[in-house]
Amino acid sequence: MSDTVYAPPALDPAALRVTPIGGLGEIGRNMTLFEFGGKLLIVDCGVLFPEADQPGVDLILPDFAPVRDRLDDVLGIVLTHGHEDHIGAVPYLLRLRNDIPLIGSGLTLALVEAKLKEHRITPYSLTVKEGQTEQVGPFELEFVAVNHSIPDALAVAIKTPAGVVLHTGDFKMDQLPLDNRLTDLRAFARLGEAGVDLFLVDSTNADVPGFTALERSIGPVLQDVISRAPRRVIVASFSSHVHRVQQVLDAAVANKRKVALIGRSMVRNMGIASQLGYLHVPDGVLIDAKKAADLRDDQIVYMSTGSQGEPMAVLARMANLEHQIEIGQGDTVILASSLIPGNENAVYRVINGLTKLGANVVHKANAKVHVSGHAAAGELLYCYNILKPKNVMPVHGEYRHLVANAQLAQDTGIPEKNTIIVENGAVVDLKDGVARVAGQWDLGYVYVDGSSVGEISDADLKDRRILAEEGFITIFTVVDPVTGRIVVGPEIHARGYAEDDKVFDAVIPKITQALQEAAGNGTRDAHALSQVVRRTVGRWVNTQHRRRPMIVPIVITA
């Protein structure tokens, strides 16, 4: 993986250009750009959720720079499935051009349309299903059923005169899926026989040996845990995990409990899934959360969001006693999801908080309450042997996942030179069965912070981290611009640094001396004098206290 940035040459009219904009080297922000004949096609447009070192950030978007100046050339956005890391950034792209057609399955588009409604955008959409073929400009799209942890997921084969690309989206090969919808290996084999020039394949579990466990193995475990729970049960999962919610509903019915959905996205998404027939709600099992308090503790299951330890989600607020549902002794909390890399500390913080309140916390490490939605190494090997693609570009995963996936491809006989490990912004051109890296765009993170999009920079986040970790110091002083004599101050105040500002008494003479020396050398500019103060205080704080707080000097010449 190279950090070298170099603009690609003009696209050969006989070549297909593939540019991953997000999803490589990370779990999230999935977005890939395809170009042929002067037209663009986008596959997925997702978000990445912030980590602890990105304080205040709500979401992280792909960098739309490669398409921002070519929006009129975009023929459509193909959405492989309805998870946030594949659809969450769609509203922000449609803000730039709101009539870009969305192409996806029924559930996927329903989830996106509900999200867009909150942004007051009415999309143009085309609902497709497995086995369907659509011609979108120069791109012929064939949709293939794949199994994932959300219903209605699709892989897409993109056919152009330059070659055929198969993009799996997220997938696994569960042989006994809850919805009886298998990954269509027959379609994979047919595409392989015809020839796949470039295979873009999910890498998330490429370093996990064997096969992903069956989804239906979770149901009996949930039923057992709920049957033994003496009081309330709270199950946390992704708000789009229809299969898991179905299993919780079934387990609740088996144990004569009612279910209340908690969290706005959970209520919205399950309402959509129920209306479209993807979620089968037994009569009388769902109740309004407000009515749940009227039931005995052993009669209720709460289905909530927050399985990744998100600070504003329901589960974290329960752990912090900031939610109307107060966790207590004998309550059972089930985290029915896997850990997204980077969220470990946040999740364990929530687990510790819930445990301290007396809850029995059941999670993947101590019970089989979740299975992954991504193909493990054994399943990926099957795909490579069935497809026998000419070139492979692993996608959707951290760098270690991409490398592990490429190694699997090579183990099945695909030459190393035909396995392409690249980073976001890489420009890969496909022509005559040969895929080569033709350029590298310099793409960064686009932060959503409240109502602002892209206005927060990495420098701003660095300042926030300094404020959070080191505090800040302000120094106020007034200097006579003619004589350089200090008229007022220096007055020093700090926050998040020391309990008593008297700790700074020792540095005040140093500030006074530094200002007098600067004035003696003819310095009269307020900005230049403020930098003198900053350097003086910074050296003292670092030497005496081993700290690096934010220093805000205010020098007024009057």
Buried (B, 14 or more C-beta within 10 A) or exposed (E): EEEEEEEBEEBEEBBBBBBBBBBBBBBBBBBBBBBBBEBBBBBBBBBBBBBBEBBEBBBBBBBBBBBEEEBEBBBBBBBBBBBBBBBBBBBBBBEEEBEBBBBBBBBBBBBBBBBBEEEEBEBEBBBBEBEBEBEBBBBBBBBBBBBBBBBBBBBBBBBBEBBBBBBBBBBBBBEEBBBEBBBBBEBBBBBBEEEBBBBBBBBBBBBBEEBBBBBBEBBEBBBEBBEEBEBBBBBBBBBBBBBBBBBBBBBBBEBEBBBBBBBEBBBBBBBBBBEBEBBEBEEEBBBEBEEBEEBEEBBBBBBBBBBBBBBEBBBBBBBBEEBEBEBEEBBBBBBBBBBBBBBEEBBBBBBEBBBEBEBBBBBBEEBEBBBBBBBBBBBBBBBBEBBBBBBBBBBBBBBEBBBBBBBBBBEBEBEEEBBBBBBBBBBBBBBEBBBEBBBBBEBBBBBBBEEEBBEBEEEBBEBBBBBEEBBBBBBBBBBEBEEBEBEEBBBBEBEBBBEEEEBBEEBBEBBBEBBBEBBEEEBBEBEEBBBBBBEBBBEBBEEEEEBEBBBBBBBBBE
